[in-house]
Amino acid sequence: MKILVSIKQVPDTTNIRINPETGTLVREGVPSIVNPYDVHALALASELKRRHGGHLTVITMGPPQAAEALREAVEYGADRVILLSDRKFAGADTLATSYTLAETIKYLAQEEPFDLFLFGKQAIDGDTAQVGPGVACRLGVPLITYAVKVEVFPEEKKIRVHRKTERGLEVLEAPLPVLVTCDREVAEPPFSPLSALIQAVKTEPEVFTASGPVSFVREKLGLKGSPTRVHRVFTPELKSPGERIFVSEVGLEEAVSRILNALSEKGVL
């Protein structure tokens, strides 16, 4: 079974601040981590590889320091790790990112087609949940999102996925190859043995650039290929807490009267 996982290195959002004057994110001193949802996608890939055998490829797009995210993937059993790094990739929105990743996957699949593509359901820095679906569309493969449980049947060349929705759980089946975006419940990160940790430290990822080995259309890369623009980033102002009225203290009639007066003052009634 041949599996590909796409991961992203993101700033730890618990330490993110916004410059009130410029409206930009302050990244200095903020540690980078592997996107948490991608960690669970990696954990699922590791589990499926142990159960069914096969080969695990992990890719990421980012600056040179994103190689650390790929070394972490080696701890999970990745056989091949590839870093897409080039200034021409910088400033990519979800459209340009999905193009870059999809073209890379098509290039890699020339050697041997993949059976399964795994993505985190979204990245915690952007929260768009668009890249996985965008890649699936460009690859022309079925897409199942928000997976919390995945079963693969290699002999039957199909997958069964339990996915979380607002109405509850759905159970879907699809033929392989398929792209699945993963929620946290899909798999727990395994304990990495010392040998895997040592191998990860020694690993130097393959580096793909805008110049090769993939043949990219330059106009579709990075900022040039991104129609989306971020005009402003800001922290919402904290509003004062509303008045709390306890029926047990003032009685039902008084409580209703106060609520109606408050709504009237705000122009709701």
Number of C-alpha atoms within 10 A of each C-alpha: 16 19 21 25 26 23 26 26 23 20 18 17 14 8 11 15 16 14 12 12 7 11 14 14 13 14 15 8 9 15 13 17 17 21 20 21 23 26 27 25 30 33 21 24 27 23 18 18 18 11 10 13 12 12 17 25 21 26 25 21 24 18 15 12 12 22 25 19 24 28 22 21 28 27 22 25 23 25 12 17 24 19 23 23 20 17 13 18 24 17 17 22 22 22 19 25 25 22 24 23 21 20 18 20 20 15 15 15 14 9 8 9 15 21 18 22 26 23 29 29 26 23 21 18 14 11 9 12 18 17 25 28 21 20 25 19 16 14 16 12 18 15 18 21 22 22 27 18 18 19 12 20 12 13 6 9 13 17 19 17 22 19 22 18 11 5 6 7 13 11 12 13 14 17 17 19 20 20 26 27 26 30 24 20 15 21 21 14 16 14 9 13 10 10 9 19 15 12 14 21 13 11 16 15 20 12 18 16 17 19 11 11 11 16 12 16 12 13 12 19 24 23 19 16 21 17 12 13 10 6 7 8 13 14 10 6 6 6 6 6 6 6 9 8 15 11 12 8 9 12 11 12 9 14 17 14 10 14 14 13 14 14 11 11 10 8 8 9 9
